[in-house]
Amino acid sequence: MRADRIMYHPGDTAAKHYHTDCHHLFYVLYGSGLLHVDEGSHRLLPGSVAVVGPNEVHWFENDTAENFAFVEFWGPPPKETVWVKSDDI
């Protein structure tokens, strides 16, 4: 297992990507942001938990005026992260 603490400032976003070989769990510490996945977007609030599976494209967006922070866990740690261009989907 591996874990990191992540913070998105207002207006920050991440590139679309997926991990080929692990589950990815997120626990929101404070703020609010969007988790985007193939099925749509989900508003995450403090205390929210979200999980994405292997090969599931995902990315985050802080569309608020406050910082958005979470802890992310990988099980097992990823061996490969694939960055997705918009025209690849």
PDB file of N, CA, C and O in Angstrom:
ATOM      1  N   MET A   1       0.852  -1.163   0.000  1.00  0.00           N
ATOM      2  CA  MET A   1       0.000   0.000   0.000  1.00  0.00           C
ATOM      3  C   MET A   1       0.899   1.228   0.000  1.00  0.00           C
ATOM      4  O   MET A   1       1.998   1.218   0.556  1.00  0.00           O
ATOM      5  N   ARG A   2       0.412   2.273  -0.630  1.00  0.00           N
ATOM      6  CA  ARG A   2       1.100   3.562  -0.668  1.00  0.00           C
ATOM      7  C   ARG A   2       0.068   4.648  -0.436  1.00  0.00           C
ATOM      8  O   ARG A   2      -1.094   4.490  -0.813  1.00  0.00           O
ATOM      9  N   ALA A   3       0.481   5.760   0.187  1.00  0.00           N
ATOM     10  CA  ALA A   3      -0.441   6.865   0.454  1.00  0.00           C
ATOM     11  C   ALA A   3       0.268   8.194   0.226  1.00  0.00           C
ATOM     12  O   ALA A   3       1.477   8.310   0.421  1.00  0.00           O
ATOM     13  N   ASP A   4      -0.503   9.187  -0.189  1.00  0.00           N
ATOM     14  CA  ASP A   4      -0.019  10.554  -0.373  1.00  0.00           C
ATOM     15  C   ASP A   4      -1.110  11.520   0.053  1.00  0.00           C
ATOM     16  O   ASP A   4      -2.298  11.213  -0.039  1.00  0.00           O
ATOM     17  N   ARG A   5      -0.695  12.691   0.521  1.00  0.00           N
ATOM     18  CA  ARG A   5      -1.634  13.778   0.820  1.00  0.00           C
ATOM     19  C   ARG A   5      -1.562  14.760  -0.338  1.00  0.00           C
ATOM     20  O   ARG A   5      -0.480  15.196  -0.730  1.00  0.00           O
ATOM     21  N   ILE A   6      -2.728  15.107  -0.884  1.00  0.00           N
ATOM     22  CA  ILE A   6      -2.813  15.951  -2.074  1.00  0.00           C
ATOM     23  C   ILE A   6      -3.662  17.181  -1.758  1.00  0.00           C
ATOM     24  O   ILE A   6      -4.669  17.085  -1.056  1.00  0.00           O
ATOM     25  N   MET A   7      -3.245  18.349  -2.286  1.00  0.00           N
ATOM     26  CA  MET A   7      -4.064  19.552  -2.163  1.00  0.00           C
ATOM     27  C   MET A   7      -4.195  20.215  -3.532  1.00  0.00           C
ATOM     28  O   MET A   7      -3.214  20.409  -4.250  1.00  0.00           O
ATOM     29  N   TYR A   8      -5.434  20.553  -3.867  1.00  0.00           N
ATOM     30  CA  TYR A   8      -5.725  21.322  -5.071  1.00  0.00           C
ATOM     31  C   TYR A   8      -6.142  22.721  -4.632  1.00  0.00           C
ATOM     32  O   TYR A   8      -7.035  22.883  -3.800  1.00  0.00           O
ATOM     33  N   HIS A   9      -5.486  23.727  -5.201  1.00  0.00           N
ATOM     34  CA  HIS A   9      -5.869  25.111  -4.936  1.00  0.00           C
ATOM     35  C   HIS A   9      -7.063  25.466  -5.818  1.00  0.00           C
ATOM     36  O   HIS A   9      -7.345  24.753  -6.780  1.00  0.00           O
ATOM     37  N   PRO A  10      -7.768  26.552  -5.510  1.00  0.00           N
ATOM     38  CA  PRO A  10      -8.907  26.948  -6.348  1.00  0.00           C
ATOM     39  C   PRO A  10      -8.516  27.001  -7.832  1.00  0.00           C
ATOM     40  O   PRO A  10      -7.516  27.612  -8.208  1.00  0.00           O
ATOM     41  N   GLY A  11      -9.327  26.349  -8.650  1.00  0.00           N
ATOM     42  CA  GLY A  11      -9.097  26.329 -10.091  1.00  0.00           C
ATOM     43  C   GLY A  11      -8.171  25.232 -10.583  1.00  0.00           C
ATOM     44  O   GLY A  11      -8.066  25.026 -11.792  1.00  0.00           O
ATOM     45  N   ASP A  12      -7.485  24.511  -9.676  1.00  0.00           N
ATOM     46  CA  ASP A  12      -6.581  23.434 -10.089  1.00  0.00           C
ATOM     47  C   ASP A  12      -7.359  22.259 -10.668  1.00  0.00           C
ATOM     48  O   ASP A  12      -8.505  22.010 -10.296  1.00  0.00           O
ATOM     49  N   THR A  13      -6.723  21.553 -11.571  1.00  0.00           N
ATOM     50  CA  THR A  13      -7.268  20.320 -12.123  1.00  0.00           C
ATOM     51  C   THR A  13      -6.108  19.379 -12.423  1.00  0.00           C
ATOM     52  O   THR A  13      -4.956  19.807 -12.490  1.00  0.00           O
ATOM     53  N   ALA A  14      -6.411  18.116 -12.599  1.00  0.00           N
ATOM     54  CA  ALA A  14      -5.388  17.123 -12.940  1.00  0.00           C
ATOM     55  C   ALA A  14      -5.669  16.595 -14.339  1.00  0.00           C
ATOM     56  O   ALA A  14      -6.790  16.698 -14.838  1.00  0.00           O
ATOM     57  N   ALA A  15      -4.660  16.037 -14.957  1.00  0.00           N
ATOM     58  CA  ALA A  15      -4.827  15.411 -16.267  1.00  0.00           C
ATOM     59  C   ALA A  15      -5.550  14.071 -16.114  1.00  0.00           C
ATOM     60  O   ALA A  15      -5.416  13.394 -15.095  1.00  0.00           O
ATOM     61  N   LYS A  16      -6.310  13.703 -17.131  1.00  0.00           N
ATOM     62  CA  LYS A  16      -6.987  12.401 -17.137  1.00  0.00           C
ATOM     63  C   LYS A  16      -5.926  11.303 -17.153  1.00  0.00           C
ATOM     64  O   LYS A  16      -4.937  11.379 -17.882  1.00  0.00           O
ATOM     65  N   HIS A  17      -6.161  10.277 -16.325  1.00  0.00           N
ATOM     66  CA  HIS A  17      -5.207   9.174 -16.270  1.00  0.00           C
ATOM     67  C   HIS A  17      -5.866   7.942 -15.666  1.00  0.00           C
ATOM     68  O   HIS A  17      -6.992   7.998 -15.170  1.00  0.00           O
ATOM     69  N   TYR A  18      -5.144   6.833 -15.718  1.00  0.00           N
ATOM     70  CA  TYR A  18      -5.583   5.618 -15.026  1.00  0.00           C
ATOM     71  C   TYR A  18      -4.354   4.819 -14.630  1.00  0.00           C
ATOM     72  O   TYR A  18      -3.255   5.036 -15.141  1.00  0.00           O
ATOM     73  N   HIS A  19      -4.566   3.894 -13.711  1.00  0.00           N
ATOM     74  CA  HIS A  19      -3.516   3.000 -13.222  1.00  0.00           C
ATOM     75  C   HIS A  19      -3.896   1.590 -13.657  1.00  0.00           C
ATOM     76  O   HIS A  19      -5.037   1.165 -13.481  1.00  0.00           O
ATOM     77  N   THR A  20      -2.948   0.883 -14.215  1.00  0.00           N
ATOM     78  CA  THR A  20      -3.271  -0.414 -14.818  1.00  0.00           C
ATOM     79  C   THR A  20      -3.389  -1.553 -13.818  1.00  0.00           C
ATOM     80  O   THR A  20      -3.928  -2.611 -14.142  1.00  0.00           O
ATOM     81  N   ASP A  21      -2.888  -1.345 -12.602  1.00  0.00           N
ATOM     82  CA  ASP A  21      -2.683  -2.510 -11.748  1.00  0.00           C
ATOM     83  C   ASP A  21      -3.027  -2.302 -10.280  1.00  0.00           C
ATOM     84  O   ASP A  21      -2.495  -3.008  -9.422  1.00  0.00           O
ATOM     85  N   CYS A  22      -3.909  -1.345  -9.970  1.00  0.00           N
ATOM     86  CA  CYS A  22      -4.208  -1.125  -8.552  1.00  0.00           C
ATOM     87  C   CYS A  22      -5.569  -0.469  -8.371  1.00  0.00           C
ATOM     88  O   CYS A  22      -6.136   0.097  -9.305  1.00  0.00           O
ATOM     89  N   HIS A  23      -6.073  -0.556  -7.161  1.00  0.00           N
ATOM     90  CA  HIS A  23      -7.241   0.213  -6.747  1.00  0.00           C
ATOM     91  C   HIS A  23      -6.736   1.490  -6.105  1.00  0.00           C
ATOM     92  O   HIS A  23      -5.670   1.514  -5.491  1.00  0.00           O
ATOM     93  N   HIS A  24      -7.511   2.546  -6.254  1.00  0.00           N
ATOM     94  CA  HIS A  24      -7.117   3.872  -5.784  1.00  0.00           C
ATOM     95  C   HIS A  24      -8.261   4.395  -4.912  1.00  0.00           C
ATOM     96  O   HIS A  24      -9.387   4.542  -5.388  1.00  0.00           O
ATOM     97  N   LEU A  25      -7.978   4.673  -3.653  1.00  0.00           N
ATOM     98  CA  LEU A  25      -8.985   5.139  -2.701  1.00  0.00           C
ATOM     99  C   LEU A  25      -8.642   6.560  -2.275  1.00  0.00           C
ATOM    100  O   LEU A  25      -7.475   6.886  -2.062  1.00  0.00           O
ATOM    101  N   PHE A  26      -9.668   7.408  -2.149  1.00  0.00           N
ATOM    102  CA  PHE A  26      -9.496   8.809  -1.764  1.00  0.00           C
ATOM    103  C   PHE A  26     -10.342   9.101  -0.526  1.00  0.00           C
ATOM    104  O   PHE A  26     -11.506   8.705  -0.454  1.00  0.00           O
ATOM    105  N   TYR A  27      -9.752   9.794   0.442  1.00  0.00           N
ATOM    106  CA  TYR A  27     -10.470  10.232   1.635  1.00  0.00           C
ATOM    107  C   TYR A  27     -10.291  11.747   1.732  1.00  0.00           C
ATOM    108  O   TYR A  27      -9.169  12.239   1.852  1.00  0.00           O
ATOM    109  N   VAL A  28     -11.412  12.488   1.680  1.00  0.00           N
ATOM    110  CA  VAL A  28     -11.355  13.950   1.663  1.00  0.00           C
ATOM    111  C   VAL A  28     -11.167  14.494   3.070  1.00  0.00           C
ATOM    112  O   VAL A  28     -11.923  14.170   3.986  1.00  0.00           O
ATOM    113  N   LEU A  29     -10.138  15.331   3.226  1.00  0.00           N
ATOM    114  CA  LEU A  29      -9.823  15.954   4.509  1.00  0.00           C
ATOM    115  C   LEU A  29     -10.594  17.258   4.704  1.00  0.00           C
ATOM    116  O   LEU A  29     -11.225  17.463   5.741  1.00  0.00           O
ATOM    117  N   TYR A  30     -10.541  18.132   3.710  1.00  0.00           N
ATOM    118  CA  TYR A  30     -11.275  19.402   3.786  1.00  0.00           C
ATOM    119  C   TYR A  30     -11.482  19.974   2.385  1.00  0.00           C
ATOM    120  O   TYR A  30     -10.829  19.577   1.420  1.00  0.00           O
ATOM    121  N   GLY A  31     -12.406  20.910   2.313  1.00  0.00           N
ATOM    122  CA  GLY A  31     -12.750  21.514   1.030  1.00  0.00           C
ATOM    123  C   GLY A  31     -13.712  20.638   0.263  1.00  0.00           C
ATOM    124  O   GLY A  31     -14.266  19.674   0.791  1.00  0.00           O
ATOM    125  N   SER A  32     -13.898  20.995  -0.989  1.00  0.00           N
ATOM    126  CA  SER A  32     -14.829  20.296  -1.861  1.00  0.00           C
ATOM    127  C   SER A  32     -14.261  20.302  -3.273  1.00  0.00           C
ATOM    128  O   SER A  32     -13.651  21.283  -3.698  1.00  0.00           O
ATOM    129  N   GLY A  33     -14.458  19.219  -3.989  1.00  0.00           N
ATOM    130  CA  GLY A  33     -13.980  19.149  -5.364  1.00  0.00           C
ATOM    131  C   GLY A  33     -14.727  18.087  -6.132  1.00  0.00           C
ATOM    132  O   GLY A  33     -15.550  17.356  -5.582  1.00  0.00           O
ATOM    133  N   LEU A  34     -14.425  18.013  -7.413  1.00  0.00           N
ATOM    134  CA  LEU A  34     -15.071  17.047  -8.291  1.00  0.00           C
ATOM    135  C   LEU A  34     -14.111  15.930  -8.651  1.00  0.00           C
ATOM    136  O   LEU A  34     -12.958  16.170  -9.011  1.00  0.00           O
ATOM    137  N   LEU A  35     -14.607  14.706  -8.548  1.00  0.00           N
ATOM    138  CA  LEU A  35     -13.921  13.536  -9.077  1.00  0.00           C
ATOM    139  C   LEU A  35     -14.634  13.189 -10.374  1.00  0.00           C
ATOM    140  O   LEU A  35     -15.829  12.893 -10.373  1.00  0.00           O
ATOM    141  N   HIS A  36     -13.906  13.226 -11.474  1.00  0.00           N
ATOM    142  CA  HIS A  36     -14.470  12.880 -12.777  1.00  0.00           C
ATOM    143  C   HIS A  36     -14.054  11.461 -13.129  1.00  0.00           C
ATOM    144  O   HIS A  36     -12.877  11.110 -13.043  1.00  0.00           O
ATOM    145  N   VAL A  37     -15.030  10.643 -13.526  1.00  0.00           N
ATOM    146  CA  VAL A  37     -14.807   9.280 -14.005  1.00  0.00           C
ATOM    147  C   VAL A  37     -15.671   9.096 -15.245  1.00  0.00           C
ATOM    148  O   VAL A  37     -16.460   9.976 -15.589  1.00  0.00           O
ATOM    149  N   ASP A  38     -15.529   7.967 -15.911  1.00  0.00           N
ATOM    150  CA  ASP A  38     -16.290   7.728 -17.145  1.00  0.00           C
ATOM    151  C   ASP A  38     -17.798   7.881 -16.959  1.00  0.00           C
ATOM    152  O   ASP A  38     -18.490   8.357 -17.859  1.00  0.00           O
ATOM    153  N   GLU A  39     -18.311   7.479 -15.790  1.00  0.00           N
ATOM    154  CA  GLU A  39     -19.756   7.506 -15.550  1.00  0.00           C
ATOM    155  C   GLU A  39     -20.288   8.908 -15.240  1.00  0.00           C
ATOM    156  O   GLU A  39     -21.501   9.113 -15.203  1.00  0.00           O
ATOM    157  N   GLY A  40     -19.390   9.874 -15.016  1.00  0.00           N
ATOM    158  CA  GLY A  40     -19.832  11.224 -14.693  1.00  0.00           C
ATOM    159  C   GLY A  40     -18.940  11.849 -13.638  1.00  0.00           C
ATOM    160  O   GLY A  40     -17.836  11.376 -13.370  1.00  0.00           O
ATOM    161  N   SER A  41     -19.442  12.921 -13.046  1.00  0.00           N
ATOM    162  CA  SER A  41     -18.691  13.665 -12.042  1.00  0.00           C
ATOM    163  C   SER A  41     -19.359  13.521 -10.684  1.00  0.00           C
ATOM    164  O   SER A  41     -20.584  13.453 -10.585  1.00  0.00           O
ATOM    165  N   HIS A  42     -18.542  13.476  -9.644  1.00  0.00           N
ATOM    166  CA  HIS A  42     -19.050  13.295  -8.292  1.00  0.00           C
ATOM    167  C   HIS A  42     -18.460  14.369  -7.383  1.00  0.00           C
ATOM    168  O   HIS A  42     -17.243  14.545  -7.329  1.00  0.00           O
ATOM    169  N   ARG A  43     -19.324  15.081  -6.674  1.00  0.00           N
ATOM    170  CA  ARG A  43     -18.892  16.097  -5.716  1.00  0.00           C
ATOM    171  C   ARG A  43     -18.406  15.392  -4.457  1.00  0.00           C
ATOM    172  O   ARG A  43     -19.150  14.614  -3.859  1.00  0.00           O
ATOM    173  N   LEU A  44     -17.180  15.649  -4.051  1.00  0.00           N
ATOM    174  CA  LEU A  44     -16.615  15.073  -2.837  1.00  0.00           C
ATOM    175  C   LEU A  44     -16.522  16.147  -1.771  1.00  0.00           C
ATOM    176  O   LEU A  44     -16.082  17.264  -2.045  1.00  0.00           O
ATOM    177  N   LEU A  45     -16.934  15.814  -0.560  1.00  0.00           N
ATOM    178  CA  LEU A  45     -16.965  16.722   0.584  1.00  0.00           C
ATOM    179  C   LEU A  45     -16.109  16.134   1.708  1.00  0.00           C
ATOM    180  O   LEU A  45     -15.735  14.963   1.633  1.00  0.00           O
ATOM    181  N   PRO A  46     -15.789  16.909   2.745  1.00  0.00           N
ATOM    182  CA  PRO A  46     -15.009  16.369   3.858  1.00  0.00           C
ATOM    183  C   PRO A  46     -15.633  15.076   4.413  1.00  0.00           C
ATOM    184  O   PRO A  46     -16.834  15.017   4.678  1.00  0.00           O
ATOM    185  N   GLY A  47     -14.805  14.058   4.579  1.00  0.00           N
ATOM    186  CA  GLY A  47     -15.277  12.767   5.058  1.00  0.00           C
ATOM    187  C   GLY A  47     -15.694  11.812   3.951  1.00  0.00           C
ATOM    188  O   GLY A  47     -15.910  10.628   4.209  1.00  0.00           O
ATOM    189  N   SER A  48     -15.813  12.310   2.710  1.00  0.00           N
ATOM    190  CA  SER A  48     -16.167  11.441   1.581  1.00  0.00           C
ATOM    191  C   SER A  48     -15.054  10.455   1.306  1.00  0.00           C
ATOM    192  O   SER A  48     -13.875  10.747   1.502  1.00  0.00           O
ATOM    193  N   VAL A  49     -15.453   9.275   0.846  1.00  0.00           N
ATOM    194  CA  VAL A  49     -14.521   8.260   0.388  1.00  0.00           C
ATOM    195  C   VAL A  49     -14.942   7.855  -1.017  1.00  0.00           C
ATOM    196  O   VAL A  49     -16.125   7.635  -1.280  1.00  0.00           O
ATOM    197  N   ALA A  50     -13.973   7.758  -1.915  1.00  0.00           N
ATOM    198  CA  ALA A  50     -14.247   7.322  -3.283  1.00  0.00           C
ATOM    199  C   ALA A  50     -13.182   6.307  -3.676  1.00  0.00           C
ATOM    200  O   ALA A  50     -12.044   6.370  -3.210  1.00  0.00           O
ATOM    201  N   VAL A  51     -13.562   5.375  -4.535  1.00  0.00           N
ATOM    202  CA  VAL A  51     -12.634   4.346  -5.002  1.00  0.00           C
ATOM    203  C   VAL A  51     -12.740   4.257  -6.517  1.00  0.00           C
ATOM    204  O   VAL A  51     -13.839   4.241  -7.071  1.00  0.00           O
ATOM    205  N   VAL A  52     -11.593   4.199  -7.183  1.00  0.00           N
ATOM    206  CA  VAL A  52     -11.556   3.887  -8.614  1.00  0.00           C
ATOM    207  C   VAL A  52     -10.741   2.620  -8.783  1.00  0.00           C
ATOM    208  O   VAL A  52      -9.783   2.374  -8.050  1.00  0.00           O
ATOM    209  N   GLY A  53     -11.134   1.828  -9.752  1.00  0.00           N
ATOM    210  CA  GLY A  53     -10.478   0.544  -9.969  1.00  0.00           C
ATOM    211  C   GLY A  53      -9.400   0.607 -11.038  1.00  0.00           C
ATOM    212  O   GLY A  53      -9.195   1.643 -11.671  1.00  0.00           O
ATOM    213  N   PRO A  54      -8.713  -0.515 -11.233  1.00  0.00           N
ATOM    214  CA  PRO A  54      -7.700  -0.588 -12.276  1.00  0.00           C
ATOM    215  C   PRO A  54      -8.306  -0.221 -13.638  1.00  0.00           C
ATOM    216  O   PRO A  54      -9.422  -0.626 -13.961  1.00  0.00           O
ATOM    217  N   ASN A  55      -7.559   0.545 -14.422  1.00  0.00           N
ATOM    218  CA  ASN A  55      -7.943   0.964 -15.772  1.00  0.00           C
ATOM    219  C   ASN A  55      -9.119   1.933 -15.822  1.00  0.00           C
ATOM    220  O   ASN A  55      -9.630   2.207 -16.908  1.00  0.00           O
ATOM    221  N   GLU A  56      -9.563   2.458 -14.686  1.00  0.00           N
ATOM    222  CA  GLU A  56     -10.670   3.422 -14.672  1.00  0.00           C
ATOM    223  C   GLU A  56     -10.096   4.842 -14.804  1.00  0.00           C
ATOM    224  O   GLU A  56      -9.368   5.314 -13.930  1.00  0.00           O
ATOM    225  N   VAL A  57     -10.437   5.506 -15.907  1.00  0.00           N
ATOM    226  CA  VAL A  57      -9.958   6.865 -16.147  1.00  0.00           C
ATOM    227  C   VAL A  57     -10.578   7.795 -15.111  1.00  0.00           C
ATOM    228  O   VAL A  57     -11.779   7.734 -14.846  1.00  0.00           O
ATOM    229  N   HIS A  58      -9.735   8.666 -14.521  1.00  0.00           N
ATOM    230  CA  HIS A  58     -10.213   9.593 -13.503  1.00  0.00           C
ATOM    231  C   HIS A  58      -9.334  10.833 -13.463  1.00  0.00           C
ATOM    232  O   HIS A  58      -8.188  10.816 -13.912  1.00  0.00           O
ATOM    233  N   TRP A  59      -9.889  11.908 -12.921  1.00  0.00           N
ATOM    234  CA  TRP A  59      -9.147  13.134 -12.674  1.00  0.00           C
ATOM    235  C   TRP A  59      -9.951  14.002 -11.726  1.00  0.00           C
ATOM    236  O   TRP A  59     -11.156  13.807 -11.567  1.00  0.00           O
ATOM    237  N   PHE A  60      -9.290  14.957 -11.100  1.00  0.00           N
ATOM    238  CA  PHE A  60      -9.915  15.841 -10.114  1.00  0.00           C
ATOM    239  C   PHE A  60      -9.960  17.269 -10.615  1.00  0.00           C
ATOM    240  O   PHE A  60      -9.188  17.674 -11.484  1.00  0.00           O
ATOM    241  N   GLU A  61     -10.892  18.025 -10.039  1.00  0.00           N
ATOM    242  CA  GLU A  61     -11.017  19.449 -10.336  1.00  0.00           C
ATOM    243  C   GLU A  61     -11.473  20.172  -9.077  1.00  0.00           C
ATOM    244  O   GLU A  61     -12.429  19.754  -8.422  1.00  0.00           O
ATOM    245  N   ASN A  62     -10.796  21.245  -8.747  1.00  0.00           N
ATOM    246  CA  ASN A  62     -11.270  22.110  -7.662  1.00  0.00           C
ATOM    247  C   ASN A  62     -11.966  23.298  -8.302  1.00  0.00           C
ATOM    248  O   ASN A  62     -11.321  24.237  -8.768  1.00  0.00           O
ATOM    249  N   ASP A  63     -13.271  23.244  -8.319  1.00  0.00           N
ATOM    250  CA  ASP A  63     -14.081  24.302  -8.932  1.00  0.00           C
ATOM    251  C   ASP A  63     -14.618  25.273  -7.876  1.00  0.00           C
ATOM    252  O   ASP A  63     -15.607  25.965  -8.116  1.00  0.00           O
ATOM    253  N   THR A  64     -13.969  25.326  -6.713  1.00  0.00           N
ATOM    254  CA  THR A  64     -14.420  26.195  -5.623  1.00  0.00           C
ATOM    255  C   THR A  64     -13.369  27.273  -5.346  1.00  0.00           C
ATOM    256  O   THR A  64     -12.304  27.294  -5.962  1.00  0.00           O
ATOM    257  N   ALA A  65     -13.687  28.153  -4.418  1.00  0.00           N
ATOM    258  CA  ALA A  65     -12.775  29.230  -4.016  1.00  0.00           C
ATOM    259  C   ALA A  65     -11.914  28.839  -2.813  1.00  0.00           C
ATOM    260  O   ALA A  65     -11.142  29.660  -2.316  1.00  0.00           O
ATOM    261  N   GLU A  66     -12.036  27.600  -2.340  1.00  0.00           N
ATOM    262  CA  GLU A  66     -11.291  27.116  -1.176  1.00  0.00           C
ATOM    263  C   GLU A  66     -10.355  25.983  -1.592  1.00  0.00           C
ATOM    264  O   GLU A  66     -10.566  25.354  -2.629  1.00  0.00           O
ATOM    265  N   ASN A  67      -9.320  25.721  -0.788  1.00  0.00           N
ATOM    266  CA  ASN A  67      -8.456  24.579  -1.040  1.00  0.00           C
ATOM    267  C   ASN A  67      -9.223  23.270  -0.839  1.00  0.00           C
ATOM    268  O   ASN A  67     -10.140  23.191  -0.021  1.00  0.00           O
ATOM    269  N   PHE A  68      -8.836  22.264  -1.589  1.00  0.00           N
ATOM    270  CA  PHE A  68      -9.457  20.936  -1.560  1.00  0.00           C
ATOM    271  C   PHE A  68      -8.331  19.934  -1.297  1.00  0.00           C
ATOM    272  O   PHE A  68      -7.398  19.830  -2.093  1.00  0.00           O
ATOM    273  N   ALA A  69      -8.412  19.192  -0.180  1.00  0.00           N
ATOM    274  CA  ALA A  69      -7.328  18.274   0.181  1.00  0.00           C
ATOM    275  C   ALA A  69      -7.877  16.893   0.495  1.00  0.00           C
ATOM    276  O   ALA A  69      -8.966  16.746   1.051  1.00  0.00           O
ATOM    277  N   PHE A  70      -7.096  15.882   0.123  1.00  0.00           N
ATOM    278  CA  PHE A  70      -7.472  14.506   0.396  1.00  0.00           C
ATOM    279  C   PHE A  70      -6.219  13.656   0.546  1.00  0.00           C
ATOM    280  O   PHE A  70      -5.122  14.050   0.150  1.00  0.00           O
ATOM    281  N   VAL A  71      -6.417  12.478   1.129  1.00  0.00           N
ATOM    282  CA  VAL A  71      -5.374  11.471   1.180  1.00  0.00           C
ATOM    283  C   VAL A  71      -5.757  10.408   0.164  1.00  0.00           C
ATOM    284  O   VAL A  71      -6.907   9.972   0.106  1.00  0.00           O
ATOM    285  N   GLU A  72      -4.778   9.997  -0.636  1.00  0.00           N
ATOM    286  CA  GLU A  72      -5.033   8.934  -1.605  1.00  0.00           C
ATOM    287  C   GLU A  72      -4.206   7.721  -1.239  1.00  0.00           C
ATOM    288  O   GLU A  72      -3.053   7.831  -0.821  1.00  0.00           O
ATOM    289  N   PHE A  73      -4.821   6.560  -1.404  1.00  0.00           N
ATOM    290  CA  PHE A  73      -4.189   5.280  -1.089  1.00  0.00           C
ATOM    291  C   PHE A  73      -4.224   4.417  -2.346  1.00  0.00           C
ATOM    292  O   PHE A  73      -5.223   4.398  -3.065  1.00  0.00           O
ATOM    293  N   TRP A  74      -3.137   3.708  -2.604  1.00  0.00           N
ATOM    294  CA  TRP A  74      -3.083   2.742  -3.700  1.00  0.00           C
ATOM    295  C   TRP A  74      -2.847   1.362  -3.121  1.00  0.00           C
ATOM    296  O   TRP A  74      -2.015   1.189  -2.230  1.00  0.00           O
ATOM    297  N   GLY A  75      -3.570   0.389  -3.621  1.00  0.00           N
ATOM    298  CA  GLY A  75      -3.368  -0.978  -3.187  1.00  0.00           C
ATOM    299  C   GLY A  75      -3.400  -1.912  -4.381  1.00  0.00           C
ATOM    300  O   GLY A  75      -4.450  -2.050  -5.007  1.00  0.00           O
ATOM    301  N   PRO A  76      -2.318  -2.547  -4.717  1.00  0.00           N
ATOM    302  CA  PRO A  76      -0.937  -2.267  -4.312  1.00  0.00           C
ATOM    303  C   PRO A  76      -0.447  -0.981  -4.973  1.00  0.00           C
ATOM    304  O   PRO A  76      -1.164  -0.417  -5.799  1.00  0.00           O
ATOM    305  N   PRO A  77       0.747  -0.501  -4.637  1.00  0.00           N
ATOM    306  CA  PRO A  77       1.258   0.698  -5.299  1.00  0.00           C
ATOM    307  C   PRO A  77       1.284   0.504  -6.818  1.00  0.00           C
ATOM    308  O   PRO A  77       1.603  -0.584  -7.298  1.00  0.00           O
ATOM    309  N   PRO A  78       0.949   1.555  -7.575  1.00  0.00           N
ATOM    310  CA  PRO A  78       0.876   1.398  -9.035  1.00  0.00           C
ATOM    311  C   PRO A  78       2.249   1.164  -9.658  1.00  0.00           C
ATOM    312  O   PRO A  78       3.252   1.748  -9.249  1.00  0.00           O
ATOM    313  N   LYS A  79       2.258   0.295 -10.654  1.00  0.00           N
ATOM    314  CA  LYS A  79       3.470   0.086 -11.441  1.00  0.00           C
ATOM    315  C   LYS A  79       3.435   0.937 -12.702  1.00  0.00           C
ATOM    316  O   LYS A  79       4.477   1.262 -13.271  1.00  0.00           O
ATOM    317  N   GLU A  80       2.216   1.299 -13.139  1.00  0.00           N
ATOM    318  CA  GLU A  80       2.092   2.091 -14.360  1.00  0.00           C
ATOM    319  C   GLU A  80       0.909   3.051 -14.255  1.00  0.00           C
ATOM    320  O   GLU A  80      -0.196   2.657 -13.880  1.00  0.00           O
ATOM    321  N   THR A  81       1.158   4.308 -14.592  1.00  0.00           N
ATOM    322  CA  THR A  81       0.106   5.316 -14.736  1.00  0.00           C
ATOM    323  C   THR A  81       0.091   5.726 -16.187  1.00  0.00           C
ATOM    324  O   THR A  81       1.131   6.055 -16.758  1.00  0.00           O
ATOM    325  N   VAL A  82      -1.099   5.707 -16.795  1.00  0.00           N
ATOM    326  CA  VAL A  82      -1.252   6.061 -18.197  1.00  0.00           C
ATOM    327  C   VAL A  82      -1.987   7.391 -18.270  1.00  0.00           C
ATOM    328  O   VAL A  82      -3.106   7.517 -17.773  1.00  0.00           O
ATOM    329  N   TRP A  83      -1.352   8.387 -18.893  1.00  0.00           N
ATOM    330  CA  TRP A  83      -1.949   9.714 -19.065  1.00  0.00           C
ATOM    331  C   TRP A  83      -2.730   9.713 -20.363  1.00  0.00           C
ATOM    332  O   TRP A  83      -2.215   9.314 -21.408  1.00  0.00           O
ATOM    333  N   VAL A  84      -3.984  10.162 -20.295  1.00  0.00           N
ATOM    334  CA  VAL A  84      -4.919  10.055 -21.410  1.00  0.00           C
ATOM    335  C   VAL A  84      -5.104  11.418 -22.067  1.00  0.00           C
ATOM    336  O   VAL A  84      -5.377  12.413 -21.395  1.00  0.00           O
ATOM    337  N   LYS A  85      -4.953  11.448 -23.372  1.00  0.00           N
ATOM    338  CA  LYS A  85      -5.264  12.669 -24.130  1.00  0.00           C
ATOM    339  C   LYS A  85      -6.741  12.621 -24.471  1.00  0.00           C
ATOM    340  O   LYS A  85      -7.310  11.538 -24.602  1.00  0.00           O
ATOM    341  N   SER A  86      -7.373  13.786 -24.617  1.00  0.00           N
ATOM    342  CA  SER A  86      -8.812  13.860 -24.894  1.00  0.00           C
ATOM    343  C   SER A  86      -9.200  13.052 -26.125  1.00  0.00           C
ATOM    344  O   SER A  86     -10.266  12.437 -26.137  1.00  0.00           O
ATOM    345  N   ASP A  87      -8.368  13.038 -27.157  1.00  0.00           N
ATOM    346  CA  ASP A  87      -8.728  12.318 -28.375  1.00  0.00           C
ATOM    347  C   ASP A  87      -8.472  10.812 -28.278  1.00  0.00           C
ATOM    348  O   ASP A  87      -8.769  10.079 -29.222  1.00  0.00           O
ATOM    349  N   ASP A  88      -7.921  10.335 -27.146  1.00  0.00           N
ATOM    350  CA  ASP A  88      -7.713   8.896 -26.928  1.00  0.00           C
ATOM    351  C   ASP A  88      -8.968   8.201 -26.424  1.00  0.00           C
ATOM    352  O   ASP A  88      -9.079   6.978 -26.507  1.00  0.00           O
ATOM    353  N   ILE A  89      -9.911   8.973 -25.902  1.00  0.00           N
ATOM    354  CA  ILE A  89     -11.091   8.353 -25.276  1.00  0.00           C
ATOM    355  C   ILE A  89     -12.178   8.108 -26.301  1.00  0.00           C
ATOM    356  O   ILE A  89     -13.244   7.594 -25.960  1.00  0.00           O
TER     357      ILE A  89
END
